[in-house]
Amino acid sequence: MTAALRLGAYERWWQDQPVVPGATLPEKLANLESLGYELIQLTRNTFQGVTGVDDAVAQAVKSAFRASTIRPAVAGVGGPSLAAATPAERAEGVRALERGLRIAAEIGAIGSPLARSHAMPDLSPRWSANELASEMVVDGLRRVAPLARDLGVSVLVEPLNRYESTYIQTLADAAELCEAVGGGTLKILADFYHMNLEESDLEAAVLAAGPHIGFVHVCDSNRCEPGTGHADLKPLFRGLMRIGYPGYTSLECRVLAEDRMAMLAGVRDLLRAEWAAA
């Protein structure tokens, strides 16, 4: 049986541009629910500075989701990278990731994102900066893995294209990290925009990464809403179908349309048609 397409949307684009209409979180959830969406990705700074699950922000978010069928995607509290320059910073990065995982479990989110920046020196030919970063990141992720397993949530790692990162650029890079950590607690956030720049064969890349994929972002070739560019989503969707992907496919993009409700309805119909045609 072909897996169903389960749709989500980013609350706001990273330039603070609204994607989901609504003055409050409950209004946004109600709007998405009325359109047949199942998930929302809150802004990256929603939980920045939140110290734990009893924080007022976390409790307000939990209350809003309790009254809705919409599920939250991730909960990240910020903090240093697991590959930061000093042991103290790396330890704080582990603690921050653990806080994010606890909040994710509390509000029913998929998991918490992995901080990507790192400041490792390049000691080639003995070790490259990426090799050193990988050692630090794997060590930190192994430390948080037992908590993630206990809570039933995941750490999400997103491959970024060569213009945004020198570390973890492809699904294969991320899958290698998942294998190194082990235990299934690290999952890949596969972003169609970055994949279009880095993967030579999207369907093959998805098939190879297989069970490590835990969340998917989509947009068009111009990084705006699907239907405004020339990207072909069908190879991605074919790959997801072939691995029986059970998770969410979420809109993450700039928005050109002025009417956000009409845009979300149109994207819903377009993605369902592309999925059926894949």
Buried (B, 14 or more C-beta within 10 A) or exposed (E): EEBEBBBBBBBBBEEEEEBBBBEEBBEBBBBBBEBEBBBBBBBBEBBEEBEEBEBEBBBEBBEBBEEBEBBBBBBBBBBBBBBBBEEEBBBBBBBBBBBBBBBBBBBBBBBBBBBBEBBBEEEEEEBBBBEBBBBBBBBBBBBBBEBBEEBEBBBBBBBBBEEEBEBBBBBBBBBBBBEBBEEBBBBBBBBBBBBBBBBEEBBEBBBBBBEBBBBBBBBBBBBBBBBBBEBEBBBBBBBBBBBEBEBBBBBBBBBEBEEBBEBBBBBBEBBBEBBEEB
